[in-house]
Amino acid sequence: MSDHSGCEASLSEHESRAAIDFQILIGEAIKTVEGLGHEFIGDAEKLLFLRERLEEGRFHLAVLGQFKRGKSTLLNAFLGEALLPTSVVPLTAIPTFLQYGPKVMVRVLYQDDRPAKEFPGESPEGLVAILE
């Protein structure tokens, strides 16, 4: 086994321990909040919902800021692919949501009564072209 494989194994073990520690921590937090009384039931329910979403790998990350400050570049770096367009002019000046799915595509939702449109993205470059 190479040193690199050993690093991957220990990282996986570390991640597993962190996940177990998180489960214990959030479980204790839920019990504590539930023990605070009836007026905190809503907070306990929020913690339960948060735990479910995190277990399923679902969460929202909002990236806000002024125009042309690198938000799309930052998200592309997190994704490991250039899925969002970056340019000299603002291209993602409207709310843009990224969601994991089985295929790469763009779905445009309109504020009026028009139905949503879907555009297949054969490649990251194709997605960027659609968004531009």
Secondary structure as UniProt FT lines:
FT   HELIX           3..34
FT   TURN            35..36
FT   HELIX           38..40
FT   HELIX           41..55
FT   TURN            56..57
FT   TURN            67..68
FT   HELIX           71..79
FT   STRAND          105..108
FT   STRAND          117..120
FT   HELIX           124..131
//
